[in-house]
Amino acid sequence: MALSAGRDPRARLWAVAGAATLGFLIALEIAARRYGLPGPITNQAKEVIFAPKSGPLLYASMALMMVVLTWRQRFVAAAVAIGVDVVFALVRWAAGARVTDGHSFGNGALWVILGCAVLALTRRTGRERVLLLKGVGLGLLLVAGRKTGDAWLLITSKTRPAVLDQYVATADHALGDPSWLAGRIVRAAGPVGAHVLDWVYVQLAVAAVVVALYQLRNVAVDRRFPRHHLVRTFLVIGLVGPGIYMIYPVVGPVFAYGTGAFGTGGEQWAVANLWPDTLPPLVTPHPVMYDGITPRNCMPSLHTAWATAIFIHSRKGPRILRYAGTFWLVATLGATLGFGYHYGIDLLAGVVFAVTIEAALRSLDRGWDRAGIQLVAHGTAVFAALLSAARFLPVLMAQHPWVSGPLLILATASVVHGYVRTARRWEPKAAAPAQQPGPQLEPA
């Protein structure tokens, strides 16, 4: 007989994870309010009525939640979401309200997600209730992850006044200053290329949902989630990564050596106005003060880490999904460098960070073995070495680029190669086809 939801160990695990997540959100809410700004809970609650900041993300979250619904229920949910958004749009139009900081749609998707939560608690029982609540939780976690990230970035800007950009920029000489090169290429490509890269950069979470939907396509039929999927890796990267920003604050080339992300406003805090035309000089680096607004969100590059996770999880999909995963990774790397948001070594650290977390989550699911432990330990050591080298050996690396540059790339490649080799061992081996008996000869 099936265990009830209250006795199911996995249900208890989900309950503990939910309580921990709620506690974390409350802590971030309190921390944000100490600086006079609303936290993730308040910002999310406002989007029930006010114009959402990310309408596409809300609809992507609703699509993720709908993997637990039947096709008929999905059509009904989508129709309700669109209908609610139409009503909101008409009310805003009648009231003369203009949406200047966000999207004019998305409230309907959030209403549907919350409505399914109420439906699960009032009209479902047993495993059906647990499954629907898991779907709701998955959708809300994606939205909460965005709000949590915003709060984290606010905290980094308020608590870390000094940044370490000079260290990272000096160490980046070993890689040939790729951000400066990519910045000139993006500018030469014109506005069309820049708009494409910007769209890819901003809609990274939507791309993740597309891959996750393929992985979770059978949940409504099997009535259970797979043991490991992209959303888990995505959320863990977003949870752990910002904590590293607190110990390694970096704002990025366009801020530290340019005029800011939108071309103005950063000159008074920049070390010099050099990006992307003039390479930064080789100097003895030191921490520099920066404003209290710009996030210190460079080391490691979480956009690179997320794009790497999308690439990894798209490998088992159909050809079009594999192509899309490759495109998203390449375009994200181009955007992070070409817009001056990251240094080259940030990207290497982001790749190592994502692969190590992916290896740890897969090992946790299948059971830790020697190969998994070695891979996670190796990735952690390389990640720590990259950050330490950029912090304590930047001048030495810049003075010997033909040695330190290849070593940085080889160290990153060693983690990727180790993951590929170990993941192949973890894959279930196909059973050998039974050997057909040969023709029997009649006795003479």
Secondary structure, DSSP 8 states (H G I E B T S, - for coil): ----TTT-HHHHHHHHHHHHHHHHHHHHHHHHHHTTS--HHHHHHHTTTS--S-HHHHHHHHHHHGGGS-HHHHHHHHHHHHHHHHHHHHHHHHHT----SS-S--HHHHHHHHHHHHHHHHH--HHHHHHHHHHHHHHHHHHHHHHHHHHHHHHHHHH--EE-HHHHHHHGGGGT-HHHHHHHHHHHH-HHHHHHHHHHHHTHHHHHHHHHHHHTTTHHHHTS--S--HHHHHHHHHHHHHHHHHHS----HHHHSSS-TTSSS-TTT-S-S-TTTS---------EE--SSS----SS-HHHHHHHHHHHHGGGS-HHHHHHHHHHHHHHHHHHHHTTS--HHHHHHHHHHHHHHHHHHHHHHH---HHHHHHHHHHHHHHHHHHHHHHHSHHHHHH-HHHHHHHHHHHHHHHHHHHHHHHHHHS-----------------
